[in-house]
Amino acid sequence: MKNIIKIGTRKSKLALIQTDIVKDKIKKVFPEIEVEIVKIDTKGDQILDKSLTSFGGKGVFTAELEAELLSGAVDIAVHSAKDMPMDFPEGLGIGAVLDRADVRDTFVTTTGKKLEELEPGSIVGTSSLRRELLIKEINPYVTIKLLRGNVQTRLSKLRDGQYDGIILAAAGIERLGYEKEEGLHYQYLDPDVFLPAAGQGILAVESRVEDAEMAEILAAIHSEKAECLLMAERAFLKTIGGSCNAPAAALCREENGEFSMRAMYVKDGIHSRKTYMTVNIEDAIAEKDADSKPIAGTAVAAAVSVEEAVKTDKEITEKDTARKSKVEIAAELGISVAHEVNKGMVYLVGAGPGDEDLMTRKGLKLLREADVVVYDNLASSSLLNEVRDDAELIYAGKRSSNHHLKQYETNELLVKLALEGKNVVRLKGGDPYIFGRGGEEGQELREAGVDFEIVPGISSSYSVPAYCGIPVTHRDFASSFHVITGHEGNHKNGVSVLNYETLAKEEGTLIFLMGLKNLPNIVASLIENGKDPATPVGVLQEGTTARQRVATGTLADIVEVVKREGIKTPAITVVGDVVSLRQVLDWYGHKPLSGKSVLVTGTTSMVDRLSPILKEEGAEAISFSLIRTERMKLPELDVALKEIDKYNWIVFTSANGVECFFEEMQEIRKDIRDLAHVRFAVIGDGTKKALEEHGIFCDFIPTAYSSKDMAEAMVPHIGKDESVLLLRAEEANRVLPDALEEAGISHTCISLYHTVTDERKADELNRLIKMADYVTFASSSAVRAFVSMVDNLDEVKGKYISIGPVTTKTAQENGLSIAKTAVVYTARGMVETMIQDAVEEGQK
């Protein structure tokens, strides 16, 4: 048995009091042992002007203590359990936990006002995101202000009037003896409403796992009940992938033979999810014994269990076995609770009929926030350009009988992704509830206990006819319209459930979706049931896209017309007198690039410049960035900005470089006024506009937009005593820096970003190349990405259009034959080149 125990602790008054509690418990059982307290400085106690999450989380309170433990300088360390990180350094673990003190948080004021009574704009202090979110639930009108420091410091700031109220843990207040402090008023917050942090109110003793003597001593002061509660709450945190500073809360109780647990998790920092679960301990142990196998998730419990490292199986007594079973049951409850609050949401989103601009604002917002996008073939591929760089893309599309995923597989996939805690957008062409099988997917999600939302989309049933000059209702022709599936499922055993007798008598417009293959039967059934064979009919292929085609006729001849015109799926059939208005109301497809589909492959910034111009000229712009830029954090730029006074010129070669530069300026808080003496040169109109958006108008721009043109035009005008800061992409060529070098001009060349190929889009790209009329390249990087991602270049249907000679040269080196190179090296120049090509093509 040890004669002396050294306890490591932080230096704060509360930490010392908590250490004394552990010391007194040891001395009560082992009065002969001498206990020495070793005070240790921690990073968390030293840095008080920043939030914990900004420099390491609550682990900054434990790192120094753990270093002393591992070195043997101290035998144990005392922590507030809520401040302990989830993972311990190798060789360390929890040796004991003490009975839980008051678990509540308190709202402390000098006025006695309750939290819910504070006026709008009142300042409430906390450093915890969990507390901030809960405060806002009670009183959304208060202002949250960062509050750091020990309890005495926080109370001093409150008394000084810096805050109208602050949140503190009740356990700390009571241990310090401040609960009756004069001039302070405490509102003890209901823990079922204002949920505490996992482990709050519990003291944990950390020790070396191989120190058997210390383990025996700690076992005498250990609380088995508190262990179960702590293990449940830590298992919860571990399962959600959180830590002691996660925006999460958990409270486990043991009462009346049950563990109950209430928890909250705010995964995105905004939306709170809460749940409550219970488990009967006796029943759970009986079930466990019957199964004769460990309860799922016991690895989590084992990872934080008290005695695993210091007892062999032979030494475990019957009492130990019962205790271990309870710990496992508690941990399993924590895991179950975590799975419940960590479930993802599934959004069944209608993407509209095909034109990306017909997507709803809500759908677009969700798409940009999603962890995973499961999309089908009828959704515009341009919408995939809106997703996060780290989002997963999964194709589940269908085109007639060529199914990529079976419907039941899609259902299972949505459930699986949501249960993994991912927020999923199921992107469906048209509207998810109009023959989109969204109802079936919703049923599966509900059965699996997964929350979902529906975001309606613009349906092709009325929007496609509108693009084709056909109103589905008209005062003179139709006072109703009827949307009918033209593609009945196999479960109907070949027997139609449609009542053609009724349909044939309807005065309104009949709209058959997905019925091209079944067109002969639809026509025959309508005529057989009395519909006039002279009734106008329109068959509309791929409406609202560049591939939109229309075949019109009557019930008597439409089948032959469709065959002659070569109309293909996806197509809808419109039956009714409104079809006769097409020639009068036709409006779509009369611009220079109408009917042309253009695959735009550049970076997002390039796509954002090129696609709108293409649309103005009537093209279907498929915004499909194959590359994205990643900012490079190089110390050279920081040095250059600190020494900005020595530069006379800053040269930008792209809009991406401009954005990266000003992001760096913002991060290091460099004042833009420090650039007052600098002149700016840029390559390209897009770069010029990007610079102007930051309030700076360039001093020089070459008439032709390439590094070679910049070098020829600018270098002769730079004085020998002037210095140039050249900011560009890592992949940029050496033309400009070599010209500066040759001219003897002092310059610093820094790479601000590099380009990365977006491999997620390879599957969709290999479908798009078979339908696009043009493929555009605005950089060599885009060319290389395209070539690396296309499985078979012979399948490319369209012509290649290049922004300039450098890109053209790269394309030729990679085996691509460029149809045309823009004369003016800009987005507008590329569009004019395509218009010229389309005119020449039409003259052939």
N, C-alpha and C positions, 0 to 999 in steps of 0.2 A: 504494500500500500504506500502511496506517495506520502511524503512528509510535508512537502510544500507544493502548492498549486499556484501558478501564475495566471491571472486572468487579464487578457487584453481587452481594452475598451477605448471608445472615443473619449474625448476630454470634456464633452458638454455635461452640464449639470444633470440632465435627464439620463444620459448614458451612464454616468457614475452611479446614480441612484438605482438604475436597473441592474447594474453590475453588483451593487451591494445586496440587492434582493437575491441574486444567485449565490453570492458569497454567504449570506446568512443561512440559506437553505442547506448549503454544504456543511457549514459549521454546526448546524443543528443536528445533523446526522453523524458527522465526523468531527467532533470538537477538538480532537487531537491534531488535526491537519491545520497547518499554517496556510493562510490564503493571502497572496500578495496581488495588488491591483496595479497593472502596467498601463499607463495612459499613452495613447497613440494618436498622432495627427492623421487625419484622412483628407483626401482631396475634396470630398464633399463638404467638409467643414471649412475649407480654406476659400473656395470659390462660392461667393454668396450673391453675385450680381447676375447670374444666369440660371435658366431653368435646368433641372437635372438632366432632362433628355438631351440638352444641347451639348453636354460633355460627358456622357457615359451612363446616364440613368442612376438608379439608386445603388448600383454596384460600386460607385465611388465612395460609399460609406464603409465598404467591407474589404476592399482590395489590400489596403495596408495591414489590416488586422490579419488577413489570411497569409500574407507574406511572413509575418512574425510567427504565426502558427506553424507554417511549413519549416521555418528555420529552427524551430524548437525554442525560440525566445520566450514564448508563452505556451501554456498547456491548453487553454480554451479561450474562446472569444464570445462575448455576449452581444446579441443583436436584437433589435425589434424584428420579429419575423416578417413583417410586411416589407421591410427594407432589404431582405435577402434576395440575391439573384437566384435564378432557377438552377443554374449549373454551378457546381463547386469545383475548385481546382482538384486535380487528382491527389488523392490521399486525405481529403477533408470531407466532412459530412456533418449532419446534425447529430449531436450526441444526446441532447435532451431538450424537451420543451416544457415550459411551466404553464400552470393553469391560466386560462384566459382571463384577463381583466376586462373592464368595461369596453365593449366593442364599438361603442357609438362615436360618432363625430359630434363636435359641439360648435355652435355658432356663437362667437364671443363678441360682445359689444361693450361700449362704455355707456350706452343709452338705455339698454333694455329692450330695444326694438327687436322683433323677430325677423328672421330672414325674409319671410313672405310680406312683411310690412314695410320694407325699405322702399324709399321713393326711387323712381327711375333715375339712372345715372349714379346712384350710390356706389361707392367703391368697396368691393369685397376682395380680400387678399387670400391667395392660395397659390401653391406651386404645382398642384396636382391637376392633370387634365380630367381625371375621374371626378374630382370634387367640382371642378369648373362646370362640367356637363350636368351634374346633379343640382348644382346651385341654379343653373339656368332653367332647369325643369321646375323648380319651386318659384323662382322669380326671374323671368327672362329679361327684365328691364335693368338689372344692375350691371355695373361694369366690373370686369375681373382684372385684377392687377397682380403681377408676380409678387410673391411673398416668400423670401428665403431667410435662413438664419435659425438659431436655436429658439426655444419657446420664449425665453426671456426677451430676446431681441424682437420677436414678432409681437409680443405684448407691448413692448415699449413703442413700437411703430404705431400700434393701435391707439395707445394713450396719447401719442403726439399728434393724432388727427390725420395721419397719412391714409388711414382706412376707416370706413364706417363700420366694418365688421370683418372678422377673420375666422377661418375654419381651422380647428385644432382637434387632435384625437383626444377623447375623454381620458383614456388610460394615461397618457402623458401628463395631462393636467392634474389628475388625481395623484399620480406618483410624485409629482413635484409639490403637492399640497396646495395648489393654487385654486382649488374648486371654491374656496370661500374668500378669495382675494378681494379686498375692498375696492370698489369702483368698477368691478367687472361683472358682467351679466352673461350667464351661460344659457343657451337654448340647446338642450340635448335633442339631437335629431333622431327620429325613428329609424333604426337600422334596416327595417323592411322597406323604407322609402328612400332614405339616404344611405345606400349600401356602402359598407366599409371596404377597405382594401383587403385582399386576401392576406390572412395572417395577422390582421390588426388586433392589438391587445394581447398578443402572445409574445413571450420572450423565448428566443431560441439560443441554445448553446452550441457553438461550432467546435469540433475537436478533430484530432487526427484519428482516422479510422483504425489504425493499427495499434493505438494506445489502449491496450486491454485494461490496464489499471485505472485509467481515466474513465473508461466505459463503465466499469463497475461502480465507481463513485457517482457518475451521472445517472445511472439507472435508479439510484436511491432518491433522486429529486425529480425524476421524470414523471410527467402527467400523461397517462395513456389516453385519457379523454381528449386532452388538448392535442395530442399527437394525431388522433383520428381527424379532428377538425382541420388541423393544419395540412395534413396529407391530402384531404379532399380539396381544399382550396388551392394548394399548390399543383395538384393534378389537373385541376381546372385550368390554371394559368399555363401549364406546360402543354396541354392539349390544344389550346387556342393558339399556341405559338407565341404567347405573350411573355411578359416578364413582370417584375415587381413594379415597373413604372408604366405598364400598359394601361390604356383607357378601359379598364375592366374592374369589376368588383365582385366579391363572392363572400357569402356568409353561410357556413355550415353549423348546424346545431345538432345536439344529441338530446332528445327528449322522448319520454314514454316509449322507449324501446325502438325509436326510429332515428335515422339520420334525415334531416331535411336540409335542403340547400336552395338558397336564392342567389341569383347571379345576374350580372349585367355585362354586356360587351358592346363597345362602340368601335367596330372594326374600321370604319372609315373616318372616325373622329367627329362624325356628325350625327349619324342615326343610331339610336340606342336600341339594343335588343335585350329583353329580360326574360327570365324563366324561373320556375320554381318546381322542385322535384323532391320526392321523399322515397325512402326505402326502409322496409321493416328489417331490422338487423337479424333477428332470430330466423325469419323466413329466408333471408339471403344466405345466412350461414348454412342452413339446412339444404338449400338448393346447391350451394357450393360443394358440400359434402357428398350429395347425391351424384353430382357430376364427376366428382373425384378428379377435378382438374382446376387449375388456378382460374380465378375470375379474369376476364379480359381486362387488359390495362394494368395488370399488377406490376409490369415492368416500370411503370411510372411510379407506383408506390414504392417499389424496391429502390428506385433511384434516390428517393428521399427518406427511406425508412431509417429508423434510428439504430437498429442493432444488426443489420444484415452483415456488416463487415466484421463483426466481433464475436459472433456466435456460430458454432457449427451446428449442423442438423441434430447431432447427438445431444447437444446441450439444451435444445429447445424443449421446454417443459410444456405440459398441457396448457398451463396458463399463457405461456408465450404463444402457443399455437392459436389460442382463442384471440389473443391480442392482435396477432398478425392477420387473422381472418377479418377482424373488425377494420383494421387499417386498409386491407384490400377492398373491402366493401365500401368504405368511405372514399377511397381513391376512385373506385369504379363509378360512384355517384358523381364525383367531380368531373370525370371524363364524359359521362352521359350529359351532364349539364352543359359542358363545353361544346359538345356536338350540337346541342339544341340551339345555343345562342350563336354558334359559329356557322350555322347553315347559311348558304348563299341564297340569294334571291334569283328567280328566273323571270325574265321579262320577255313575253311573247310580243314581238314588235313587228308591226306591218311596215314593210319597206316601200310600199307604193307599187305602181305598175311597171317601173323600169327607169324612168327619168329620176336621177338622184335628187333633183331639186324638189321633187314631190314628197320627200320624206318629211315627217312631222318634226317640229322642234323638240318635242319630248323624246321621240325616238332617237334623234341625233345626239341629244344630251346623254342618254343612257348608253348609246353606242360608244361614246367617247370615254365613259367611265367603266366599261365592262372589263372583267378579268378574262372572260372567254366569250367569243362570238361564234355561234353555230349558225351557219347561213345556208341558204339554198340557191338554186340556179336562177331563180326569177328575181332575186334582189340585185340591184345595181352594184357592180363590182367596185365602183368608185367609192361606195360607202365604206369599204374596207380601209380606205385611206384615212378614215376618221378615227380609227381605233388607237389605243395607246401603243407605244412601242413595245411594251412587255405583254400585251394581251395575246392570248392564244386564239388562233383561227382554225375552225374545224368545218370542213365542207360536208354538208348532209343533203346535197341537192338531188333533185329529181328532174329528169327530162324524159317524158313518156315512159317507156319500159326500162330505160337505162337508169337504174337507181344506184346511188352511191351508198346510202345507208337505208336499211329497211326502217319502216316507221317505228316498229317496236324497239329497234336499236337506238333510234333517235330519242325515244321516250326514256329508255334506260340511261342513255348518256346524259340527258338533262338532269335526271335525278342524281346520278353519280357525281356530276360536277358540283351541284348545289350542296350535297352532303359533304363534299370536300371543303366547303366554306367559300366557294367561288361565286361571284355575281355573274350571271350568264345572260347574254342577250341572244334569244332565238330569233334570228332575223329571217322573216318570211316575206316573199313577194306578195304584193297586194295587202289584204287585210287578213290577220291570222284566223279570224272566225268566219270568213267567207270562203268555204271550200279549201281552207288552208290546213285543216286537221289540227288547228290550235285547240279546239275543244277537247280532242283526245289527249293531247299533250298536257293540257290543264288537269284533266281527270287523273292522269298518272302522277302528276306532281302532287295533287291533293291527297291521293291515296298514300303517297310516300311521306306525307307531312311536310312538304316543301312549299314555302310561300311563293306566290307568283303574282305578276301583274300583267294586264293586257294593255298594249298600246295600239289602238286601231290604226290602220293605214288606209290610204286612198285606194279604193278598189278599182281594179281594171274594168269592172263591169260597166262603169259609167265614164271613167277617165279616158280609157282607150278610144271608145266611140267619139268622145269630145275631141281628142287629138286628130281623129279621122274625119271631122266635120259632121258627125252624127250626134244630134242631141237625143238622149234616150226618152225624153218627154217633149211634147210640143203641143201648144194649145189646139192646133188644127189637126194633129195626127194621133197623139197618144197622151192619155191622162194618167197612165201608170206604166211601170216597167217591172218585169219579172226576171229574176236571176235564177238560172237553172244549171245544174251540173250536166255537162254533156259527156261525162266520164264516170259512169256509175261503178262502184266497187265490185270486186269479185264475190263478196259475201252475198250479193244479191242473186247469185246463181244464174246469171244470164237473163233473168226476168226483170224487165223494167218496172220500177215502182212509180215512174212518172205517168201521170194521167194525161196522155196526149189529147184525149177527147176534150178535156177542160182547157188545155193549153191552146188548142186550135181555135177555141171560141173567144179567147181573151182579146179585147180590143187594144190592149197596151203592147208595148215593145217586149219581145222575147229575147233574152240574152243568154246564150249557152256558153259557159266557160269550159275550157279544156275538152272541146268536143270535135276537133277536126277529124280524128280517125272515125268517129261515129257519125259524121255529117250525113252520109247517105241514109242512114237509119232515121236520123232526126227529121230530115226533109220528107222522107217517105211516110213517116208516122204522122206528121202534121197534115200532109195532103190527104192521106187516107181518112183522117178524122175531120175533114171539111175545110181546111185552110186553103184559101185561094192560091193556086199555083203561080199566079201573077204577083203575089206579095213580094215586095223588095227584100233582098237579103244582102248583107255585107259580111264578109269574112275578113277579119283584121288580124294581121300577123305582127307580133312583137311591137305593139303600139307604144308610143312615147319614146322609142329608141330610134337610132339611125337605120335600123333594119325594118322599120315600120312599112308594111305593104298592105294594100287594100284590094280586095276583089269583090265586085258587086254584080248582082244579077237578080234572079227571081228564084222562088222555090223550084220552079220547073227546070232551071238550067244551072243553078249555082254549083252543083257538084262538078259539072264539066268545066265551068269557068275556073274554079279553084285548081282543078287538075292542070288546066292549060296554063294558068298563071304561075304554077309552081309554088303555091302558098304552103308554108310549113309551120309546124308547131314552134312555140306556143301561139295559139290563135283563138280568138273568140268569134262567135257567130251572132249577128244581130238580125232579127227578123221583125219587120214592121215597116210601115209607110215612112217613118222618120229617116230611113236609109236614103230615100229619094232626095233628101236635103243636102246630101254630101257635096255635090258640085257647087251649091250656093255657099255653103258654110266652110268649105275646105280652107284651112289657114296654115297648116303646119307643113314645113318642108320646102320652102321656096327661097332659101338663102344660098349663097355661093357654095357652102359646104354641107348643105342639107343632104341627108342620106349617107354621110360619111362618118364612120366610127374611127376615132383617133385614140390610140393607146399612148397616154402621157406617162413616161417612165422616170422622170427626174426626181429630185428631192422635193419635199413638201413645199418649200418656198418657190421652187421653179414651177411645180404643178399649179400652185395658187396663182401664178402669173399667167401661165399658158392656157389653162382650162377655160377661164372666163372669156378670153378672146375667141377661142374656138367655138364656144357656145353662142357668142354674139353673131358668128358667121354661119350658124346653123348646124354645126357638127355635134355629134354626141362625143363629148370629151370623157374618156374613161380615165379618171385620175387614179393612177396606180403607181405610186412611188416604189421603185425597186431598190432604192438606196435611201439612207437617212444619214444625217450628219450627227456625229458625236463630238461634243466639245472636248478639247484636250486641256488639261490643267497643267501647264508648264510653268516652272519658276521663272523662265526667261521673260514671260509677259509681265509678271509682277515687277521684275527688275526694270523692264522698259518703262512701265507706267510710273515707277518711282523716279526714274531719270528722264521723264517726258520732256523736260526743259531743253534737252540736248538735241531733240529732233525738230527739223523744220517741216518735214512732210510725213504724212501717214498715207499709205497706199492700201486700198482694199480691192481685192479681185473678185469678190462675190458678196451677195446679200447675207449669206450665212456668216461670213467673216465679220460683217458689221454687227450682227446680232450677238455673236460670241464676244466681241470686243466690249460692247456696252453691258453685257451681263457681267463680265469681269469687273468693269468699272463700278457697277452697282454693288457687287459683293465685297469689294475692298474699300467701298465708300470713297471712291476717287471723284472729286468734284469736276464736272464737265468744264467749268471755267478755267481749269488748269490747262485746257487745250486751246486757249484763246490765241496763242501765238502760232499754232500749227496750221499748215495748209493741207488740204485733202485732195487726193486723186483717186479716181475709181475707174473700174472697167465695167461697162455695161449700164444700161438704163435701169435695170432692176436694182443694182448696187447703189446707184445714184438715189433712187427713190427710198431705199432702206435707210440711207444716211439722212435724207431729208426728214424722215419720220422721227429722227432723234434731234431735229432742230438744227442740223448742219447742212449747208449747201456746198457742194464740192467746188474746188478751185480749178480742177482739171479733169476732163474726160475725153479720151481719144474718139475720133469720128468712127473708127472701126474698133470692135470690141474683142480684142485678144491681147495676150501678154506681149506678143510681138509688136502689135500696133502701139501699145502703151510704151514699150521700150523705145521705139523709133520716134514717137512724138514727144515724150516727156523728158527722157534722159538728156537731150541736148540743152534743155532749158534749166537744168538743175546746176546750181553753182558748185564749184569744187569744194567749197567750205561748208556746204550744206549736208545734212544727215537725213537719211530716209528710214522710216520704220515700215517694213513690208509685212503685211498680215494676210495670211492665205491658208489654203488647205494643205494638208500633209502631202497629198498626191500631186500637187501642182508641179508644172514643169519648171525647168531652170532658166527659161528664156530671160525673164525680167531681172532676177538677181545676177545672172551672168553679164547682162548688159550694164548694170550698175557697177559691177566689179571691174569690167573692162574699161569703163569710163573713169574709174578711180574715185567713185563717189562712196562716201562712208554710208553704210546701211546695215540694218539688223533685220534678218528674215526670221519670222516666227510662225510656226504652224498653229493655228487656232483650233482646227477641227480636222477630223478625218471622216471618210465615208464608209458606211457599213452596208453590206447587202442584206436585204430583208427576205431571208429564206422562207419565212412563213407564207409568202405569196406565190411560191413556185407552183403549187397545184393549180391555183386559179389562173396564173399567167399562162400555163400550158393549155387552158381552155380558151383564153382570150385571143391568143395569137391566131386562132382559126377563124376569127370573125372580124378583127379590126382591119380597116382599110389602110390606115397609116400607123406606123410606130415611130414615135419621136424620141430623139436622143439629144439631150442638152449638155452632156458631158461625157468624157471618156469613161468615168466611173459607171455611168448608167449603161453604157455599151457592154462593159465587162460583166456587170451584174446580169444583164439580159442574157448574154451568151452562156453564162454559168448556170442559169436557172432553166433555160429552155431545153427540153429533152431532145427535140428533133427540129432543127431549124428549117427543114423542108416543109414543115407544117405551117410556117408563117404565111398567112394570106396577103398581108398588106405590104405597102412600100415603106422603106426606111427613109426618114427625114432627119437630117442633121442640122444642128445649130451653127456649125462652122467647120473650117478645114481641119482643125486639130481633132475634133470629135470624129470627123469623116475618116481621117487617117487611122485612128484607133479602130473604127468599125471595119475598115478594109483589112487591117492587120488581124482582125478576129474573124475574117471570113464572111462579113456582111457586105452586100452590095447596096450602097446608098443611092436611092433614086434621085434625090435632090438635096443640095446643101443650101442653107439660107444665105442670101446675099448680105443681109443685115443680121448680125449675130445676136438677135434678141427674140423674145417670145413672139412679138408682132411679126418679126422677120420670118419666123418659121411658119406662121399662119399664112402670110402672103405667099410663101412658097407653095404651100398646099393648095391654096386657091388657084394659083397659076397652073399647078399640075392637074387639078380637077377640070379647069377650063380646057386644057390641052387634051385631056382624056375625052371630054365631051365632044371635041371637034373631030375625033377619029372616026 
